[in-house]
């Protein structure tokens, strides 16, 4: 078995495994919010689990690709999947013995996150080794479709299963899907790249790569400033991520939460299909700003209601618009960045964009439990001011918080739009020309970037 047949075979197994993992992730989230429903720190504890699942990716993200290039690809995929399955088994064991706590999760989730990241990066990096060059577009489209289906089906199916069979059997289903994913990996041969980095990788070499990438970005007017502003916008979106599930569960069931997330997944697929057919606007930065503004307005308005169907509509619209910003941003960076720098620049860009995410998770939890929820209780200050619109009650404090983060995000978007170096970056900066790479070494291009600044 080789080529697309091998890819589809492995993708099928990994899709089944991802679907099982999405059931567990959803179920554990609902369990936390239900188990600590009477705690004054419910949202904070939930945010801590998000932090534990996010921080490892932030710390190792820029370096993981270099490590995976040195490992046999099949061994990396199998080892990562076994590691993720062991983490799930440990969590299930604590749950089955009635000894699972949020503190137990905080110890296990970072290891599960590392295994998941290694599996994702390793699989993505292996596609070009398996699939012929002329079929890479079909493979990438198939991968995106499978990811969309998991996001579409996972939440709804998990919500129904939580209400019907409970988390205990969801763990069993997840472990079975891990076995199916492993089986497909054991049955195939995955080649390794012909080129591997020479010598031992050192911390100093990795740090030097990141410094060089930063200097390269700094030499492109408007790019670094735009990145910092968009990182602030991402901060607000991350805070909303920590608050959304508690908001839905405050007025609905686990099935309702699954329904809202499923509808959001439909919106994401619709938006992605539109971008594939349209191929995006010419003015990438303007498109990013418009999409970010619309998402911010959606975040500000949607939580005002206390009806599930309105939350579904809001989730659909927000996630349908998001691909316009994501695709435009990706194309912008690809067009403006020398391929000789793309690996380093893109990894640093992703790290800088998500650097504030852990702080956002923590801040959202502490602010919700410590101020917004109690102050939206009957007769308190925020309830007096905002109760006529958002409603009164501690749960409405979360709704008000999401709206506030939406407004703050909109302020950042407007600030970026008024800065001409950011707004006009795609027209002011020339696209990368391959002929330039043949004439100049990467070192000389970094030096030229320094001269620009």
N, C-alpha and C positions, 0 to 999 in steps of 0.2 A: 504494500500500500504506500502511495506517495502522492505528492502534489495536492490538489484540492481535495481529493478523496480523504487523504490523511488529515488534512486540516479540518474538514467537516466532521470527521469521526471524533477527533479530539475536542472540537468545539461543542459537539453534542454532549459529550461527557461533562465538560466544564460548565455548560449551561445548566444541566441538571444539578450539578454540585452547587453552582451559584444560587439557583432557585431554593435549594434546601437551606443554604446559609442565610438567604433573605428571610425565610420563615423564622429561623432562630433569632436573627437580629431583631425582627419585629416583635416576636414573642417576648424576648428578654426586656425590650423597652417597655412593653405594656406591663409586664410583671413588676418592673421597678416602680412605675407610676401607680400601680394598684397597691403594691406592698407597702409603699411609703405615702399613701394617700392622706393619712392623718398626721403626717410629720410636717413640721414647719419648714423643713429643709427638703421637701419633695423635689422641687425643680432643681435645687442645687445638687442633690445627689444624682439626679438624672444627667445633669450637665457634666458632672465628674466622670461618668462613664463615657460620655462623648469625648471628653478630653483624653481619657485613657486609650481610646480607639484612634485618636487623631495625632497625638504627640509623637509616637514613633515614626509615622510617615513624615512628619515635619523635620525630624532630626536626621533620618537616614536617607530621605528622598534624593538629595543631591549626589549621594555617594553609591547608592545601591546598584545603579547601572554598571559602574566600573567593576563591582564585585561579581555581578551575574555574568559578565563577559568572561570571567576567569573560571567559571564553573561549568561542568557538562550540563547542557540544557535539560536533558531528560531527568538527570539526577536532581537538578534544582526544582523542577516542577513536581516530581514525586515527593521530594523531601518537604517542600512547602505545603503540599496538600496533606501529607501525613501530620505535619506539625499543626495545621489548622484543625484537623480532625481530633487530635489529642486535646487541644484547647477546648473544643466543643464537648468532648467526653468528660473532661474535668468539671466544666460548668454543669453538665447534666448530672454528674455524680453528686455534686453538692445539692442540686435541686431535688433529685430523687431521694436523698437522705434527709430532706427538710432542713438543710444547714446552709443553703445559699443566702448570702447577704450581698449588699452592694459593695462592701469592702473586699469580699472574695473576687467579685468581678473586676475590681480595680487592679488586682494582681494578675489576673489571667488575660484580660483584654489586650494589654500591650503586646503580649506574645502572639495572640491571635492576629492582631493588626500587622505585625511584622511578617508573619507567614502569608497573610493575604496580599500584602504589597509585593513580596518576593514572587508569589504565584502570578500576580497580574503583570508585573514587569517582565518576568521570564517568559510568559506565554506570548506577550506582545512582541518581544524581541525575537521570538522563534518563528514568527509568521513568515518573514522574508526568507528564512532558511528552508522552509517547507514548500511554499507556494511559488510557482513561476512568476517572474516579474510581470508578465502580461495579465496575470490573474490577481494581482495584489488588490486592485480596486474592488473586485467581487468579494475577496476575502475580508477586506476592511468593512464593506457594506454589510456582509453577513454577521461579522462580529458586533457591529453597532446595532443591528436588528435584534440579535440575541440578548444583548445588554438591555435594550429597550423593553423586550418582552419580559425579562426578569423583573425589571422595575414596574412593569405594568401588572403582571400577574401576582408577583410576590406579596405585596401588601394586602390585596383583597383576599387572596387565599389564606394568608396568615391570620387576618382578622377573623375570618370564618372559622378557621381551625382553633384559634384561641377560645372562641365562644362555644365551640362544639366538643372538642376533644382535649383541650388544655395544652399547656407547655410541655408536659411530661412526654406525650407522644410526638410532639413536634421535634423534640431532640432525637427521637428514634428515626423519624423520617430524614432528618438532616444527616445523621450518621450513615444511613443507607445510601443517600445521594453521594456522600464522600466516597464510598466504596465503588460506586458506578464511575465516578470521575477518575479514581485511581486505576480502575480496570482498563479504561481506554488508554491511559498513559503507559501501562505495562505492556499493552499489546502492540505498540507502535515503536518505530525507530525515529528519533528526532536527531538530526545532524547538528554538529557544532560549527560555529563560524571558523573559516580558515585562518583568520587573523585573530590573535589574542594579544592583549597588552603585554609588553615585555617587562621583566623585572618585577620586583616586589612593590606593591602599592603602599604608599606611606601617607600619613596624615598631612605632612608638609606638602606633598604633591597635590593632594586633593584641595587643600586650602589655597594653594597657588592657582589652581584652575578656577576656583570661585572668584578670587581677586581679579584675575584676568578677565573673566566674564563681566564683572562689575565695571571695570574700566572701559570695556567695549560698549556697554549700555550707556555709560555716562557720556561717551563721545557722541551720542545721537540726541540732538536737541529735542526736548519734549518727551522723550520716551521714558526716562527715569521719573520725571515728575508725574507723568500720567500713571506710571506703575504704582507710585506711592498713593496717589489719590484713589485708584481703583482698589488698592489694598484696604483703604478705609471703608470703601463701599462693601467689600467682601466681609469686613469685620461685622458690619450691621447685618448682612445676610446670614452670617454664621450664628449670630445671636438669635435671630429668628428661627434658625434650624433647631436650636435647643428649646425653643418655646412652643413650636408648632404642635407637637404631639400632645403636650399637656393641655393646650388650648382646645383641641378637638375632643379629647377625652373628658374635658370638663363639661361638655354639653352632649356627648354621644358615647357610643360603645367602641370596643376594639374593631368591630365590623365597620363602623362608621369611619374610623381612622383609616382602615384599609381601603375603603371606598374612596375617600378623599385623595389618598396617595395614588390609587390606581388612576383616578381621573387626571391627576397631575402627570402621571406617566403617559397617558394618552396625549396630553398637551405637549409633552416633551417630544414624543414621536412625531406628532403633526408638525411641530416647529422644525424638527430635524429634516423631515421629508421636504418641507418647503425650501429649506436652505440648499438641499441637494438639487432640487429642480431649478432653483433660482440662481444659485452660485454666488449670491451675496451682492451687496451694493458696491459702487466704486469708491465712495468715501467711507472707508472702514471706521475711522475714529468717530465720525458723525453718527454712523449707525450704532456704534457701541454706546455712545452717550444717549441717543434716543431710546434704545432698548433698556438701558440702565434706569433712565428716568421713568419709563412706563412700569418697570418692575417695582421701583420704589413707590410709585403711586398706588400700585396694586397692594403692596404690603401695608400701606397706610390705611387703605379703605376696607379691605376684605375683613379684618378682624372685628369691625364694628358690629356685624351681625352675630346672632346667636343661632343661626340656622345652618344645618349641615350642607344643604344644597348650594347655599351661597359660598361656603368655603370650598366646595367642589369647583364651582365656576371660577373663583379666584385662583385656586391652585392650577386649573387648566390654563387660564390666561397668562399667569406669571411664567409657568414652565414652557408654554408655547412661544413666548417672547424671548426667553433665555437663549435659545440657539442662535438668534440673530447676533447677540453680543459675543457669545462664545466662539462662533465660527468666524465672525469678522475679526476678532482679536487674534485668533490662531493664524489666519491668513496674513494679517498685518505683520505679525512677528516673523512669519516665514519669508515674506517678501523683503523685509528690511534687514534681515540678519544673514550674514555670511554663513553658509553651511559649515565652514571650518569652525565656527563658534556656536552652532545651534545647540549641540548637546549641553555645553556648559551654560550658555545663556538661558536656555529653556528651563533647565533644572533650577537655576538661581531665581529665575522669574517666578516659577511655581512656589518656591520656598518663600520668597518675599511676599507674594500674594496671600499666602496662607499663614504667615508668621504670627499674625494676631488672632488666628482662629481659636487657639486654646484660651486666650484671655477673654475672647468673646463668650465662649461657653461658660467660663467661670463667672464672669460679670453678669451674664443673663440670669444665672441661677441665684446668685446672691441678691441682685436687685429685685428679682421677682419675689423671693421668699422674705427678704428683709424690708422691702419698702412698698412695691407696687401692690402686691396682694393684700397685705393688711390695710393699706391706705385706701383701697377701693371697697372696704367693708362699709356697711351702712353707717352713715354719720361721720365718716372720716373725711380728711381734706380732699383727697383725689376724687372720692365718690361725689362730693358736693360739686366739684368743678366739672368732672367729665361723666358722671353717672347718667345724666339725661341723654347722652349720646351712646356711650359704650355699655351702659347698664351698671348695676351695683352688685357687689359681691366679690369675694377674693379671686375667683376664677376670672373675673373681668379685668383684674389687674394685669394678667398675662396678655389679654387682648389689647389693652392700652399700651403695654410695652412694645408689642409688635408694631403698632401704628407709629409709636415714637421712633423706633428704629427705621421705619420706612421714610419718615419725614427727614430724619438726619441723613439718611442715604441720599435723598433727593437734594439736600443742600450741597453735599459733596459733588454730585453730578453737575449741578448748576455752576459750582465753583470751577470745575474742570472745563465746562463749556465756555466760560468767560476767559479762559487762559488760551490765547491763540496758539502758543507753541504745542499745546496738547491737541486742541481742536483741529489744527491743520498739519499735524505730524505726518499723516500719510501723503499729503501733497508736498510738504516741505522737504521731506527726506526722500532721496532717490531709492528706487528698488535696487536690490543686490544684483550686480552684474557678474556672471561667472568669469568673464574675461579678466576682471580685476583680481580674482584669486590666482590666476595663472601668472600675474605680474608681481603680486605682492605676497609675502609670507604673512602668517597670522601675527607674528610679532610686530611687523611693520604696520599692520592695520591697527593694532592696539595703540602703538605710538601715535599714529595719525589721529585716533580718537582722542587721545590726551591733548593733542594740539588744538582740536576743535573746542575743547572746554577751556 
